[in-house]
Amino acid sequence: EVGGLGKGEQLHSALLMGDRGYAVTFRQIDPFYVLDLSDPYDPRVTGELKIPGVSTYLHSVGEHHVLGVGQDATDEGFTTGLKLSLFDVSDPTDPREVDVWTMRDANSPVEWDHRAFQMWQDTAIVPVQSWAGDFNGAILFDLEDGIVETGRVTHAKGGVPTSDCRELTLDDVPEENEFWWMIQDGYGHVQLCDAEDSGGWGSWYCDVIPMPDLQYWYGDPAIAEELAERLGTNDDDRIEMCWPDGGYEEAIQRSLVIDDTLWTMTPGTLQANELDGLDRLTTISLR
């Protein structure tokens, strides 16, 4: 048993490599500990490094380096975004943070799911999700000499979403009801679809309301009747209310390298990119 690691702090990650171990605790700063495990009856702390942030996942990089994936933080312990740290552990008594990569207002599923991380030769493949929606995908890093970003992969379709349904405007709906406010605020997208329309609005999430159920949605049959009359609908038609999904459908969860191809998976798609240059080869829907 090894005691006294970060008194008052929580253990966030650990890594065992032969007769050596590494551990990270966190409350305000990130103590990175090196452990001598050569005697299992008497494990000892041989080195310690205190830096801002916390590494919630550790991965060995050769014999003398460890990569940490987690959150950057202020000296007061407030997390600020994704952080990758490369530790030189060649001297177990003096671990050093030799390189850092950060993205403000972002995280990675690697922080809570180790299967999301992929290492291919000297390249780390790390899924990244921006809280502001600026980027959702995976970033490749060359770790041979520090942390060097070499490319990005995304499942984003690009362009403006399209649909075979009719977009509804403020002129189409009665004033000051839920549809009207949704269109007015520009928060979402409202459309009228018939039985032959595929519907949907890009990767957005859509609530589907059959016209016969509209009165229950409003709680007022009179408003539902007014809307149906304005639109000239029948019982086979439906209204779809669509919202952006916050990048959920573009969030990469797994990656795999086969021959010269990088495969990545999101909740909705499987995508292949050339490993050299990362040009997109194909996308397969999983829905």
C-alpha positions in Angstrom: 0.0 0.0 0.0 1.2 3.5 -0.9 -0.2 6.2 1.4 0.0 10.0 1.5 -0.7 10.7 -2.1 -2.3 14.1 -2.4 -3.8 14.5 1.1 -7.4 15.8 0.7 -7.3 15.1 -3.0 -8.9 12.5 -5.3 -7.0 9.8 -7.3 -8.0 10.5 -11.0 -5.7 8.2 -12.9 -3.0 5.5 -12.6 -0.7 3.6 -14.9 1.4 0.5 -14.3 4.6 -0.1 -16.4 6.7 -3.1 -15.2 8.1 -2.4 -11.8 7.1 1.3 -12.0 3.7 3.0 -11.5 2.3 6.5 -12.1 -0.6 8.2 -10.4 -2.4 11.6 -10.6 -4.4 13.2 -7.9 -6.3 16.6 -8.1 -8.1 19.2 -6.1 -6.4 22.5 -7.1 -3.2 21.3 -8.8 -2.2 18.0 -10.5 0.4 16.1 -8.5 2.0 13.5 -10.8 3.6 10.7 -8.8 6.2 8.2 -9.8 6.0 4.9 -7.8 8.6 2.2 -7.3 6.8 -1.1 -7.4 9.8 -3.4 -7.6 9.0 -4.7 -4.1 5.2 -5.3 -4.0 5.4 -5.5 -0.2 7.0 -2.1 0.0 5.9 0.3 -2.8 7.4 3.7 -2.6 7.0 7.2 -4.1 10.2 8.1 -5.8 9.2 11.3 -7.6 6.5 14.0 -7.7 5.6 16.9 -10.0 3.0 19.5 -9.2 1.4 21.3 -12.1 -2.0 23.0 -12.8 -4.8 20.8 -14.2 -5.5 17.1 -14.0 -4.7 14.1 -16.2 -7.6 11.7 -16.0 -6.0 9.2 -18.4 -2.3 8.2 -18.7 -0.7 6.3 -21.6 2.9 5.1 -21.9 4.9 6.5 -24.8 8.0 4.4 -25.1 10.1 3.6 -22.0 10.8 7.2 -20.9 7.6 9.2 -21.5 4.0 9.2 -20.3 1.1 11.1 -22.0 -1.6 12.6 -19.8 -5.0 13.5 -21.1 -7.3 15.7 -19.0 -8.2 19.2 -18.1 -6.2 22.3 -17.8 -6.9 24.5 -14.7 -6.1 27.7 -13.0 -4.0 27.8 -9.9 -7.3 27.9 -7.9 -8.4 24.6 -9.5 -11.0 25.9 -12.0 -10.9 23.8 -15.1 -10.6 25.7 -18.4 -10.4 23.1 -21.2 -8.7 20.1 -22.7 -5.0 19.5 -21.9 -2.4 17.0 -23.1 0.8 16.7 -21.1 3.9 14.8 -22.1 6.0 13.7 -19.0 9.6 12.7 -19.2 10.0 9.9 -16.6 13.5 8.8 -17.5 14.6 9.9 -14.0 12.1 8.4 -11.6 13.1 10.9 -8.9 12.6 13.9 -11.1 9.6 13.7 -13.5 9.2 16.6 -15.8 6.4 18.0 -18.0 8.3 18.5 -21.3 5.4 19.6 -23.6 1.8 20.7 -23.3 -1.1 21.1 -25.8 -4.4 22.8 -24.8 -7.7 23.7 -26.3 -9.8 26.1 -24.2 -13.5 25.2 -23.5 -13.1 21.6 -24.7 -12.9 18.1 -23.4 -12.3 14.6 -24.7 -14.2 11.3 -24.1 -10.7 9.9 -23.3 -11.1 11.6 -20.0 -13.7 9.0 -18.9 -13.5 6.3 -21.5 -10.0 4.8 -22.2 -11.2 3.0 -25.3 -11.7 6.3 -27.0 -7.9 6.7 -27.1 -5.9 5.3 -30.0 -2.1 5.0 -30.4 -0.7 4.2 -33.8 3.1 4.0 -33.8 4.2 7.5 -32.6 0.8 9.1 -33.3 -1.9 9.6 -30.7 -5.5 9.9 -32.0 -7.6 11.9 -29.5 -11.3 12.7 -29.9 -12.0 16.3 -29.0 -15.3 18.1 -28.3 -15.5 21.9 -28.1 -18.1 23.1 -25.6 -18.8 26.0 -27.9 -19.3 23.7 -30.9 -16.2 25.1 -32.7 -14.8 21.6 -33.3 -16.1 18.1 -32.9 -13.9 15.3 -34.2 -10.4 13.8 -33.6 -7.0 15.4 -33.6 -3.8 13.5 -34.4 -0.6 14.2 -32.5 3.0 13.1 -33.3 4.6 12.3 -30.0 8.1 11.4 -31.3 9.5 14.8 -30.3 7.0 16.6 -28.0 3.3 17.0 -28.8 2.9 18.1 -32.4 -0.6 18.4 -33.9 -0.5 16.8 -37.4 -4.1 16.8 -38.5 -7.8 16.8 -37.7 -10.7 14.5 -38.7 -14.3 15.5 -38.5 -17.6 13.8 -39.5 -19.2 17.3 -40.1 -21.2 17.3 -43.3 -20.6 21.0 -43.9 -22.9 23.4 -45.7 -26.5 24.4 -44.8 -28.9 21.6 -43.8 -31.5 20.7 -46.4 -34.9 18.9 -46.3 -37.6 17.9 -48.7 -40.2 19.4 -46.4 -41.6 23.0 -46.5 -40.0 25.4 -44.0 -42.5 27.4 -42.0 -42.2 31.1 -41.4 -43.8 33.6 -39.1 -46.4 34.3 -41.8 -47.5 30.6 -41.7 -48.3 30.3 -38.0 -50.6 32.1 -35.5 -48.8 34.7 -33.4 -47.3 34.0 -29.9 -47.6 30.3 -29.9 -44.7 27.8 -29.5 -44.0 27.5 -33.2 -44.1 31.3 -33.6 -41.7 31.9 -30.8 -39.3 29.2 -32.0 -39.2 30.7 -35.5 -39.0 34.3 -34.1 -36.0 33.5 -31.8 -34.2 31.6 -34.5 -33.5 28.8 -32.0 -34.7 26.0 -34.2 -36.3 25.0 -37.5 -40.0 24.3 -38.0 -41.2 22.5 -41.2 -44.3 20.9 -42.6 -43.9 17.4 -44.2 -46.3 15.2 -46.1 -46.4 11.4 -46.1 -44.0 11.2 -49.0 -41.4 13.5 -47.5 -38.3 12.0 -45.8 -38.1 14.9 -43.4 -35.2 15.7 -41.0 -33.0 18.7 -41.1 -29.3 17.7 -41.5 -28.0 16.2 -38.3 -30.4 18.1 -36.1 -32.8 16.4 -33.7 -36.5 16.7 -34.8 -39.7 16.3 -32.8 -42.4 14.8 -35.0 -46.0 16.0 -34.5 -48.7 14.3 -36.6 -51.4 16.8 -37.5 -54.1 14.8 -35.7 -52.0 15.1 -32.5 -51.5 18.9 -32.8 -54.4 19.7 -30.6 -52.8 17.7 -27.7 -49.5 19.5 -28.3 -51.1 22.9 -28.0 -53.7 21.9 -25.4 -56.1 24.1 -27.4 -58.0 22.6 -30.4 -58.9 26.0 -31.7 -55.2 27.0 -32.3 -54.5 23.6 -33.9 -57.5 24.0 -36.2 -56.4 27.6 -37.2 -52.9 26.3 -38.0 -54.2 23.4 -40.0 -56.5 25.7 -42.0 -53.7 28.2 -42.7 -51.4 25.4 -44.0 -54.1 23.5 -45.8 -53.0 20.2 -44.3 -54.5 16.7 -44.1 -54.2 14.0 -41.5 -51.3 12.3 -43.2 -49.1 15.5 -42.8 -46.8 16.2 -39.9 -44.9 19.1 -38.4 -41.3 18.7 -37.4 -39.6 20.9 -34.8 -35.8 20.6 -35.2 -33.0 21.7 -32.9 -29.2 21.6 -33.3 -27.7 18.6 -31.6 -24.7 20.4 -30.1 -22.3 18.3 -32.2 -23.4 15.0 -30.6 -23.8 13.3 -33.9 -20.3 14.4 -34.9 -18.6 13.3 -31.6 -16.0 10.7 -32.4 -16.1 7.8 -29.9 -13.7 5.2 -31.4 -10.9 5.1 -33.9 -9.0 2.2 -35.6 -6.1 2.1 -38.1 -6.3 -0.7 -40.8 -3.5 -0.7 -43.3 -3.3 2.9 -44.6 -6.8 3.9 -43.5 -8.0 5.6 -40.4 -11.5 4.6 -39.4 -13.5 6.7 -36.9 -16.9 6.2 -35.4 -19.6 8.6 -34.1 -23.1 7.6 -32.8 -24.4 7.9 -36.4 -21.6 7.2 -38.8 -18.5 5.2 -39.6 -15.9 7.1 -41.7 -12.7 6.2 -43.5 -9.8 8.7 -44.1 -6.5 8.2 -45.7 -3.9 8.0 -43.0 -1.5 10.1 -45.1 -3.2 13.5 -45.6 -6.5 12.5 -43.9 -8.6 12.9 -47.1 -12.1 11.5 -46.6 -12.6 8.2 -48.4 -16.1 7.1 -47.5 -18.9 7.6 -44.9 -21.3 4.8 -43.8 -24.5 5.6 -42.0 -25.1 3.5 -38.8 -28.8 4.5 -38.5 
